[in-house]
Each structure stands twice: as structure tokens, then as C-alpha cells.
Amino acid sequence: MFDFSNILSLPVLVFLPLVFGIIILMPFFPNNDILIRRFAKGCIIFHFIYALLFWIFYNNGFISLYAPDWIKTLGISFGFAMDELALVFTLLTTIVFTLAGIASKLHIRHGQRYYYALLLFFETTILGIFNASDIFTFFLFWELELIPAYFLIAYWGEGGNAKKSAMKFILYTFLGSLFMLSGLILLHYFNFLATNTLNGQIGLYNLDKVSPELQVLISVLLLIGFGVKLPIVPIHTWLPDAHTDAATPISMILAGILLKTGAYAIIRFNLQTLPEGFKYIAPVLAVFALINIIYTALVAYAQTDIKRIVAYSSISNMGLILLGICSMNIIGLSGAVFHSVAHGLITAGLFAVCGIVLLRCRERNINKLGGIAAKMPRLFGFATVIILASIGLPSLAGFVGEVISITGALASELNDYTKFTALFALPVLILSSCYMLKFLHKGFFGEEGECKPAADIANHEFVILVSIVVLLFILGCFPASILDIIQNISVTNGAVVW
């Protein structure tokens, strides 16, 4: 029998979308929009199947280090590694990019050659972040991700302020990266003092010569950079604009994947590498998580633009993920990672629904919508399930992540502040029901608004929504498919050290 594990390579996994994107840009590739779209979609689906093989044949991790002599002389290593945590986020990335690629059919009407090439480049940069084995590789892909993200938001946006929103996103991320780079340099420097080597492997730093006070300083510097991407209030204001003005497929990626790079980085660096420093700031960070949950939920309820409602709901849910991380125990971590996956699928579905409404109605103001359920019953059915998953209905994935994250925070042994924030967050979660049910009620029920759609969802839109709904049910009914892998992180390979 053929051994599929022999064809699994992390560099291939990371750079395959880049290769496909370069092929699309080659002069010999036909300048035919339909052919370009079908080729790109086929490449994205093929890449998803390849990533799925890593999940099927995963066994104690993958590693691929590549460091030419000229890089070694600079004290830099370059390579990739995959453990259980990276595996989960990698598969989520390929799923959301596949759905976004399919959704692009009706949303992208111009510059398709460059759009799909940039979309594939974007996927490579995100996969590079999740599978980086050292800080140089991590930081390189963290910054490279800004290039395709800017152009995809600015030149294929749906709002009149797309370029302004893209620039705002770049400036926020770049300024945050300056603080993050300072923290990474300090981390690397103190590791050199302790080991007299220039090893930059993530999770293998020797911090014997770093006092708790210095660990706190480094952890705060890193958090500023990671907090922009998460995002954490008050450095969140780029997100509603970028999500609202971006094209629907890009909004699916920004909310479903890009925000998760911030959560992933906090787990990798603050929690795994700097646990002694992180435990001092985790209680304070838990308060910020609670502010994320409450403040943005209230703002979401006040919105009239359906895309802004979903955008602010994303910030609120990321607060819940942050709360799970701040618990600093395996229960909270499991909840945070599981909810990252659930939220990635839910927001991808919600933005897909918003995009379909926009295509059919040419309107995003919820006060001008209404009566859609009678005219688009299939869209209404899928939207209802996804919205119920968002508010945490049992048997759907959103419920599992919320419960485990809060349970982990309640079980935190740091101090009473973290437990207090969890106790307060539990009843506050009802706010998510308010703005999501408002979305469902005003948009799909009530008096008939200005939206008079001529047709229900198309076949490719059906594929997107049914895929998301099926995954939400599977993860909601069988959460062990994710939780068992996360549990192994601390039990078998010590990827997270408390």
C-alpha cells in the first residue's frame, strides 16, 4: 500500500499556493477570467486535500529546517515545524481559504488574474506564520502577510473607503510589529546570554538569566503586536473598517483566519515561551478580554450595517478566546483553540450570508432589509443555523468553545481576578444573542423592505453554506475530534509549558 506520509512536506504545504499564484501571473497563462478562476479554485481545493493528509497521517509532528550557510553566518535559522496546535490552525486556514475561493465567483468582477494570485500568496503567508519553527521565519511571514492583505482590501473592496481602511490596517499592524520586534530581539538576546548560541527555535529558549520583571516587559511588548491582530480593545479600530470595506471573500479570511494569528502568537510566545512573565499580566489581560466581550457586543447591537455587526461580533468572540488563554490551564487553552476553529467557521459563514444579501439586494442597512426569509428560504435556513451557532446553541460548535473557555477561566489558579471575569462574562454572553437575533429578525423577518431578490442562493453558494453548517454540527456533536489533539499538547510533547 502506498505510504502517503512520504509525500508530506512542510515547505511544499507552505509554498504550494505561492507556486500556483506565480503560475497564474506567468505570460504564458491565458488571460481568460473563467479559466483563471477555475484554475485558482482547483489549486485551492487541491491544496486543501494536501493539508488534509497532514491531519490524517499526523504522528508526533513534522519538522523541516532549512538554513543555508549564508543565513547561519548571520545567526538566523529558517524552517518550519508542525505540532498539534499548528496542525489545527493549518487545517482551519485551508478550509476558510477554500470557501473564500469558491465565494469569489460572483464578488470579484475585475482584475481576476492579480486577485487570485494575491489570494494564493496570502494563504502562503498565513501558513508560514502557523508553521514557523523559529522567530525569524515567524516574523518574516508576519510582515509579508501585510502585502497581499493591503491590495486585496484596497483594490477589490466593496466600500468607498476601501483604500483608507486598508491603509489603516497596515499602519496599526506595522506599529504593533515595532513593539513585537523589540520583544523578539530581547528574547533572542537573553537566550544568547544563557546558551551562548544563536538558536532561535520557538519554544526552546533558555530564560535562566531573565528575571520575572524582564519577562513581564518582553511579554507586554509582544502582546502589543499580537493584540493588534487579535484585536484587543482599544487597539481594535482598524477591524470594523477593514472587514466592512473588504470584498466578502476577504472579509471571510480576515475574520476567520487573520484574527487567529494573534491568538496563536499569544499561545506560542506569551504562554509557551514566557509563562513566568505571562502569569503576572494574565489577570490584567483577562479584564481586557471582558471589556472586549462587553463593549464590542454593545457596539454591535447599535450597528445598522450587517457587515459591521458581524465585524464587532468577531472582536467580542476574540475576547472569549483571550479569556481562555488567560486561564493558563489546559481546559482554558482547549476552549480557546476550539473556539478559534468554531469562530473561524461561524464568521466565514456570517460574512458569506452578508455577501449574498448584498449581491441580491444591493443594500447592507438592516433597517432597509426585511422579508428576505419568504423570498430566499434556503438562505434563511442556513443563516438561522449559523446565527444560532454564533450565540452558542448546544449541539453546534459555538457552544462547546464558549463553555470550555469559561470553565477554564473559572478553574484558573492564578488569582480571583480571572475567576471574577469569567463569572461576569458568563451572563454577559447573552448580549451576543441580542445583536445576532436582531440581525435575524430585522433582516429576514418583519415588514418587506427594499430588498426584492429575484433568486435564492446559487449552487456554489449552497456548497459554501452547507459545508459550514455540516462542520458546525460535526464539531458541536463530536468536539473530541479537536479537543483530543489539544489535550495532547501538554501531555505528550510539552508544546505549552505552565
N, C-alpha and C positions, 0 to 999 in steps of 0.2 A: 504493500500500500504506500502511496506517495506521502511523504512527510512534509506537510505544509509549513512546519516550523523552520525548514531550511530556507524558505524564501522570504522570511520575515526580517526586515532590516529597518532600523530606526531612521537612518539617513534617507532611505527610499520613502518611508512613511512621511517624513517632514518635507522633503524636496520634490516629491512627485507632482503635487499641484503646481509648483513653480515651473517645472518642466512643461507641463501641459499648457500653462499660461504663455510661456515663451513660444511654443509651437503655434498658438493662435496668432501671435504677433509677427510671425515669420512672413516674408514677402510671398512665399510660395503658397501660403494658406489662402484658399478662396475668400474673396471679400463678399460673402453671402451671409446675410443676417440669420437666415434659418439654419444654414449649415454650421455657422459659428455657435449658435445657441444649442443645437443638438449635440455638437461635439463636446462643448463645455459641460453640458448636463451629463453626457455619457461618462466623461472623465471624472466628474464629481461623484457619480454613483459608483464607478469602478474603484475610486479611492476609498469610498465608504466600505465597500466589500473587503478591500485590503485591510483597512483598520479593524474590521470585524474579526478577521483572522487572528489579530493580536489578542482580542478578547477570548476567542475560542481556545487558542493554543498557549495562553499565558501560563508561565510556570516560573515563579520566583524572579521575575523581572527580565528586562532586556537592557543591554548596555552597548554603546558603540562610541568609542573615543577616537578622535582624530586630531592629532596635534603635529603638524609639520615642524621641522627643526627651526624654521624662522619664527614660528609662533612660540616655541618653547624658550627661545633666547629672550623673549620679552616677558617670560614668566606667565604666559597665558596658556590655558588649555581650552580646547574646543571639542565638544562632544555631546552625545545625547544618552539619556538613561530613562528607563520607564519602570516605575514601580506601580503598586496598586492605585495610588492617588492619581498619578499621571494617566494611567490606563482609563480610569473613569472619565476624566475630563477630555481625553483624546477622543473617545468614542462619542461623547456628547458633541464635541466640535464637529466631527464628520457628519453626524446626524443633522444638526442645525444647518450646516452649510449645504447639505443635500437638499433639504427642504427650501432653503433660500434660493438655491439654483433653480429649482423647479418653479418657485413663485415668481422668478424674474421674467417669465414668458410674457406676461401682459403689462408688467410695470416698467420695463426698460424698453424704450422705443428708439433710442438713438445711441450711436457710439458703441454698439454691442461688442465689437472686437476688443476695444480697450476696457469696457466694463467687465467682461468675463475674464480677461487676462488679469485685471486687478483683483477680481474676486478670488481667483486661484492663488495669486500672490498673498492676499490677505490670509487665506487658510494656512499657507506655509508659515507665515509669521506667528500665528496663534499656536500652531502645533509646535513651533520652535520654543515658545515660552513654556508650554506644558511639559516638554520632554528635554529641556536643557539640563545638562549634568553639572554645569559649573556656572559661576556668576558672570563670566564674560559672555558665554553663549546666551544666558538668560537676558542680560542687559542689551545685547546686540539685537535680539528679536523683539524685545520690549520696545525699543526705539524704532526698529524697521516697520513695526506694525502701524506707526503713525502715517507712513507714506500712502499705502493703499487706502487706509481709512479716510484720510483727508479727501482724496479725489473721489472716492465712492460717495461720500456725503455731499461734497460741494457740487459735483457736476451731474449727478443723477438724482438730486434731491427733489422732493415733492413740494417743498415750501419755497416761498420767495426769498427767505433768508438763509438758504442752504449754505452758501459760501461763508456767511458770517458765523453760522453755527459750527461749521467745520473748523474755522479758524479758532473759535473759542475753545473747542475740544482740544485742538493742537496746543494752544497756549497753556491751558490748565494741565494737560498731561506732561508737557515739556517742563514746566516749572516744578511740578511734583517730582519729575525724574531727576532734577538737580539735587533735591534733598535725598532722594533714594540713592543716587550715585555717591553722595557723601557718606551715607551709611554703609554702602558696599565697600568703599575704599577703606573706611575704618575697620570694618570686619576683616578684610583681607590683610590689612597691616598688622593687626593684633594676632592674627593667625600666624603670620610670618615670624613675629617675635617669639611665639610659643614653640614653633616647629622648625624654624629656620629653613622652611621650604615655601615655594610659591604655589602650593596646592590650592586650587580654587573650587574643589568639588563641593557642591551644595550638600549640607548635612554632615560634612566631615571636618568641620572647623574645630580647632583646638582653642578654647577660650579660657584657658587656665590663668592667663595674665590679664584678663578683662574683669574688672570689678563689676558688681551689680549695677553701680551707678552708670558706668560706661555702657553696659548692656542696655540700660534704660534709654540712654541717649541715642545709641545706634538704632534701637527698636523704634523710637519715635521718628527718627529721620526716615527710616524705611516706611513707616506707617503713613507718612505724609504722601509719599509717592504712590503707595498701594491704595491709599484711601481715596485718591482722586479717581482711580479706575473703579473702585467698588460700587458706588461712591459713598463717602461719609459726609453727612451734613456738618459743616456748611460749605464744603468744597464739592458740592454736587450740581451746581447750577448749569454746568455745561450739558448735563444729560438730557433734561427735558427738551432743550432746543435741538440738540443733535438727533435725538430719537424722533422728534416731531417732523423735522425738515428732511430727514433722510428718506430715501425710497423704502418702500415696505420691506423688500428682502434684506436691505442693510439694517433696518430697524430690528428685524428678527435676529440678525447676527450680533448687533450691538448689545441688545438686552439679553439674548440667550447665551452668548459666549464671552463677549468682551468684558462685561462686568465680572465674570467668574475668574478672569485672570487676576483681579485684585484679591479676591478671596483665596485663590490658590497661592498667591505670593505671600500673603499673611501666614498661611499654614506652613509653607515651605521655610520661610526665613524667620518670622517672629516666633512662631510656635515651635518649629523643629530646631532651628539653629540657635535661637536666643531665648530659651524658656525661662531662664533666671531673670532676665530683664522684663520679659513679657508679662510675667505673673504680677509685677508691680503696676503695670499700666492696664492690664486686662479689666479690673473693676471700673476704671475710668472709661475705658473703651466700651464697656457694657452699657454705661449710661448714654454714650453717643449712639449706641445701637438702638436703645429705647427711643431716643429722640428721632432717629431715622424712621422707626416704626410709626410713631405717633404723628410727628409733624408732617411728613410727606403723605400719610394717609388722609389727614385733614385737607391738605392742599389738593390731593387727587379728587376728593369729593367736590371741591369747589370748581373744578375744571369743566369746561364745556366742549373742548376738543377731545375727541375719543382717543387720539394717539397720545395726548398729554396725560390723560387718565391712566393709560397703561404705563407710560413712562414713569410717572410718580409712584405707581404701584410697584414698579421694579425696585425703586430706591427703598420703599418700605419693606419689601421682602428681603432685600440685601441686608437690612438691619437685623432681621431674624437670623440670617446666616451668620452675621458677625457676632450675634449673641451666643450662638452655638460654639463658635471658635473661642470666645472669651471664657467659656466654662473650663477650658484646659483639661478636659477629660474625654475619654473615648466615646462616651454617649453623645456629648455635645458635638464633637468632631464628626461623628457618624451622621448626626442630624444635619449639620452644616453642609456636608458633602452631598447627602441625599437631597436636601432641599435645593442645592445648587443645580442638580440634574433636573429635579421636578420643575423648578422655576424656569430653567432654560427652555424646557419644552412648553410650559404654560405661556410664557411671554412670546415665544415664537408663534404659538397658535393665536394668541390675542392680537398680535400685530398683523398676522395673516388675515384675521377677521376684519380688522380695521382697513386693511388694504383692499379687500373685496368690497366692503361698503363704499370706500372712496371711489373705486372703479365704476361701481354701478350707479352711485348717487351723486358723485362729484361734490360731496359735502362731508365735512367732519364735525360740524357743530351738532352736538347731541340734541339741542333744542329744535333743530330743523329736521331731525330724523323722526322716525316713528312708523309703526305699522309694517316694519320690514318682515316680521315673522310670518304674516299672511302671504306675502309676495315671494319670500325666499325661505321656504320651510326647511330645506336641507341646511342652509347656512345657520338658521336659527337653532336647529338641533345640535350642531357641532359647537356653536358659540355657547350654548347653555352648558354643555358638559365642561368645556374649557373654563368657563367662568366659575362653575361650581368647584372645579379642581383648584382654582385660584383662591377661593375663600375657605378651602380646607374641608371639603365634604369627605367623610370616610369612604373608603374603597377607591379613592383617587389619590394620586401621588402627592398632591399638595398637603394633604392631611398628615401623612407619615412624617415628612420633613419638619413640619411645624411642631408636632408633638414631641419628637425626639430632641429637637434643638432646645425647646423649653425645658424638657426633662433633664437634659444635660446641664443647663444653667442652674436648675434647682438643686442638682446634685453636686454643684461646684463646691470645692473645699477651700477656695481662696479666701473669701470673707462673705459677710452677709450682704454686701452691696450687690454682688452678682445675683444672689438669690432674690433680693428685693426687686431688681429689674425684671427678672423672669416672672415673678408673681404679678408685677404690674403689667407686663407685656401680654400675659395670658388673656385677661378680659379686653385689652385694647385691640386684640386681633379682630374683634367684631367690627372694627372700623373698615376692614377690608371688605366685609360683607356689604357695608353701606355703599361704598363707591362702585363696587362691581355690580351689585344688584341695581343701582341707579343706571349704570351702563346698559344692563339687560332690559330694564323696564322702559327707559326713555327711548332707547334705540330700536327696540324690537316690538314693543307693545304701545299702548296709548293711541292717541289720535294719529291718523295718517299724516305724515309730514310731507316735505318737498321731495322726498326720495320715492321715485316710481320706477324701480328696476324692471327691465324687460325680461330678465332671465335669472335663474338661480345660479349656483356655483358651477363652474366649468369642470371638466374631468380632471385636469391637473390640480385644480384647487381642491377637489374632492380627495385626491391622493394625499395631499398635504395634511388636510384636516383629519382624515380617517387615520393616518399614521400617528399623528399626535395623540388623538383620543385613545387609540389602542395602547400606545405606550403608557399613557397616564393610568389606564386601567390595570395594565400588567404590573407596573411599579407599585400601584396602590394596593393591589391584592397580593403581590409577591415581592415585597420590599427586600427580602433576603438576597435577591439577585445582586443588589448593590451593597447592602449592609454587611453581608458576609465578607466581601472584599475589603471594605473599610475596617472591619474588625481585625483583619489580618495585619493591618499596618503596624499596630503596636505589639501584636502578639508574636509575629514571625520575623519581621525584618527591621524593626525599630525605626521605621521611616519617620515617626514622630516620637520625640523623647520628652516626657513630662519632667 
